[in-house]
């Protein structure tokens, strides 16, 4: 198995976020805000000893939860906006059940 890259991990997380979001669309700005936010934190986690093979399951579970949280916060709005995306990310970063990589993948 090839060593995971930041982009390959981001791709897996994006799929998991999509599972949590379901059929509600997210704006391009919302998706980009998540990409930027998590690109940095994933790169940092990998540089500081995180092991994707060990952390993958927990990170992907929290990614699904991020999508679900964003969908719920968006409520009746037609799409998930960047504001909703950022709020959902902060909620997940502070979620006490998030032990994914001991928080290394998720910036506060």
C-alpha contacts under 8 A as a table, 3 or more apart, distances in Angstrom:
res1	aa1	res2	aa2	distance
4	X	8	X	6.05
4	X	9	X	6.57
4	X	52	X	7.19
5	X	8	X	5.13
5	X	9	X	6.20
6	X	9	X	5.23
6	X	10	X	6.07
6	X	39	X	6.52
6	X	42	X	6.13
6	X	43	X	5.84
7	X	10	X	4.94
7	X	11	X	6.10
7	X	39	X	7.60
8	X	11	X	5.06
8	X	12	X	6.41
9	X	12	X	5.15
9	X	13	X	6.19
9	X	42	X	7.84
10	X	13	X	4.99
10	X	14	X	5.99
10	X	35	X	7.32
10	X	38	X	7.38
10	X	39	X	6.96
11	X	14	X	5.05
11	X	15	X	6.38
12	X	15	X	5.29
12	X	16	X	6.38
12	X	60	X	7.47
13	X	16	X	5.00
13	X	17	X	6.04
13	X	59	X	7.64
13	X	60	X	5.86
13	X	63	X	5.77
14	X	17	X	5.03
14	X	18	X	6.13
14	X	63	X	7.60
15	X	18	X	5.05
15	X	19	X	6.40
16	X	19	X	5.06
16	X	20	X	6.54
16	X	60	X	5.97
16	X	61	X	7.52
16	X	63	X	5.49
16	X	64	X	4.91
16	X	67	X	7.67
17	X	20	X	5.11
17	X	21	X	6.20
17	X	63	X	4.93
17	X	64	X	4.65
17	X	65	X	7.34
17	X	66	X	6.20
17	X	67	X	4.41
17	X	68	X	7.61
18	X	21	X	4.96
18	X	22	X	6.03
18	X	64	X	7.23
18	X	67	X	6.21
19	X	22	X	5.39
19	X	64	X	6.04
19	X	67	X	7.05
20	X	63	X	7.57
20	X	64	X	4.40
20	X	65	X	6.08
20	X	66	X	6.92
20	X	67	X	4.14
20	X	68	X	4.26
20	X	69	X	7.84
20	X	71	X	7.67
21	X	24	X	6.09
21	X	25	X	7.77
21	X	64	X	7.68
21	X	67	X	4.41
21	X	68	X	5.10
21	X	69	X	7.97
21	X	70	X	6.92
21	X	71	X	5.34
22	X	67	X	7.98
22	X	68	X	7.84
22	X	71	X	7.89
24	X	71	X	6.81
24	X	78	X	7.26
24	X	79	X	5.98
24	X	80	X	7.25
25	X	78	X	7.44
25	X	79	X	4.95
25	X	80	X	6.26
26	X	30	X	6.09
26	X	31	X	6.59
26	X	79	X	5.17
26	X	80	X	4.34
26	X	81	X	6.30
27	X	30	X	5.15
27	X	31	X	6.44
27	X	79	X	6.43
27	X	80	X	6.04
27	X	81	X	5.63
27	X	82	X	7.16
28	X	31	X	5.19
28	X	32	X	6.09
29	X	32	X	5.03
29	X	33	X	6.06
29	X	81	X	7.09
29	X	82	X	5.60
30	X	33	X	5.14
30	X	34	X	6.48
30	X	80	X	6.77
30	X	81	X	5.32
30	X	82	X	3.89
30	X	83	X	7.49
30	X	84	X	7.77
30	X	85	X	5.53
30	X	86	X	7.76
31	X	34	X	5.29
31	X	35	X	6.20
31	X	82	X	7.62
31	X	85	X	7.79
32	X	35	X	4.88
32	X	36	X	6.10
33	X	36	X	5.34
33	X	37	X	6.06
33	X	82	X	6.61
33	X	85	X	7.37
33	X	86	X	7.29
34	X	37	X	5.06
34	X	38	X	5.93
34	X	85	X	7.11
34	X	86	X	7.58
34	X	89	X	7.82
35	X	38	X	5.46
35	X	39	X	5.73
36	X	39	X	5.24
36	X	40	X	6.55
37	X	40	X	5.89
37	X	41	X	6.73
37	X	107	X	7.41
38	X	41	X	4.99
38	X	42	X	5.76
38	X	105	X	7.09
38	X	106	X	6.83
38	X	107	X	7.46
39	X	42	X	5.35
39	X	43	X	6.06
40	X	43	X	5.25
40	X	44	X	6.15
41	X	44	X	5.03
41	X	45	X	6.02
41	X	104	X	6.79
41	X	105	X	5.19
41	X	106	X	6.09
41	X	107	X	5.93
42	X	45	X	4.98
42	X	46	X	6.19
42	X	104	X	7.42
42	X	105	X	5.01
42	X	106	X	7.67
43	X	46	X	5.29
43	X	47	X	6.21
44	X	47	X	5.09
44	X	48	X	6.11
44	X	104	X	7.64
44	X	105	X	7.84
45	X	48	X	5.13
45	X	49	X	6.50
45	X	50	X	5.25
45	X	104	X	5.20
45	X	105	X	5.76
46	X	49	X	5.52
46	X	50	X	4.92
46	X	51	X	6.93
46	X	52	X	7.91
47	X	50	X	7.31
50	X	55	X	7.50
50	X	101	X	6.64
50	X	104	X	7.51
51	X	54	X	5.37
51	X	55	X	6.06
51	X	101	X	7.96
52	X	55	X	4.91
52	X	56	X	5.16
53	X	56	X	5.70
54	X	57	X	7.52
55	X	58	X	5.71
55	X	59	X	6.15
55	X	100	X	5.92
55	X	101	X	5.24
56	X	59	X	5.23
56	X	60	X	6.03
56	X	100	X	7.81
57	X	60	X	5.33
57	X	61	X	6.20
57	X	100	X	7.91
58	X	61	X	5.10
58	X	62	X	6.27
58	X	98	X	7.70
58	X	99	X	6.97
58	X	100	X	4.60
58	X	101	X	7.44
59	X	62	X	5.17
59	X	63	X	6.14
59	X	100	X	4.87
59	X	101	X	7.18
59	X	105	X	7.44
60	X	63	X	4.80
60	X	64	X	6.32
61	X	64	X	5.25
61	X	65	X	6.35
62	X	65	X	4.80
62	X	66	X	6.04
62	X	92	X	7.32
62	X	98	X	6.71
62	X	100	X	7.35
63	X	66	X	4.92
63	X	67	X	6.39
64	X	67	X	5.19
64	X	68	X	6.25
65	X	68	X	5.01
65	X	69	X	5.97
65	X	92	X	7.61
66	X	69	X	5.10
66	X	70	X	6.14
66	X	88	X	6.14
66	X	89	X	6.51
66	X	92	X	6.20
67	X	70	X	5.14
67	X	71	X	6.18
67	X	88	X	7.97
68	X	71	X	5.09
68	X	72	X	6.19
69	X	72	X	5.12
69	X	73	X	6.09
69	X	88	X	5.73
70	X	73	X	5.09
70	X	74	X	6.08
70	X	80	X	6.67
70	X	84	X	6.06
70	X	85	X	5.89
70	X	87	X	7.79
70	X	88	X	5.17
71	X	74	X	5.19
71	X	75	X	6.60
71	X	80	X	6.73
72	X	75	X	5.32
73	X	84	X	6.41
73	X	88	X	7.39
74	X	77	X	5.45
74	X	78	X	7.88
74	X	79	X	6.87
74	X	80	X	5.61
74	X	81	X	7.69
74	X	84	X	6.32
77	X	80	X	7.31
80	X	84	X	5.99
80	X	85	X	6.58
81	X	84	X	5.22
81	X	85	X	6.11
82	X	85	X	4.87
82	X	86	X	6.06
83	X	86	X	5.24
83	X	87	X	6.18
84	X	87	X	5.06
84	X	88	X	6.05
85	X	88	X	5.20
85	X	89	X	6.18
86	X	89	X	5.03
86	X	90	X	6.28
87	X	90	X	5.18
87	X	91	X	6.28
88	X	91	X	5.06
88	X	92	X	6.24
89	X	92	X	5.20
89	X	93	X	6.08
90	X	93	X	4.97
90	X	94	X	6.31
90	X	108	X	6.47
91	X	94	X	5.30
91	X	95	X	6.10
92	X	95	X	4.88
92	X	98	X	7.24
93	X	98	X	7.39
93	X	103	X	7.50
93	X	106	X	5.74
93	X	107	X	6.34
93	X	108	X	5.26
94	X	98	X	7.74
94	X	108	X	7.00
95	X	98	X	5.46
96	X	99	X	7.60
98	X	102	X	7.55
98	X	103	X	6.82
99	X	102	X	4.75
99	X	103	X	5.95
100	X	103	X	5.66
100	X	104	X	7.50
100	X	105	X	7.14
101	X	104	X	5.41
101	X	105	X	6.34
102	X	105	X	7.95
103	X	106	X	5.31
103	X	107	X	7.37
104	X	107	X	7.11
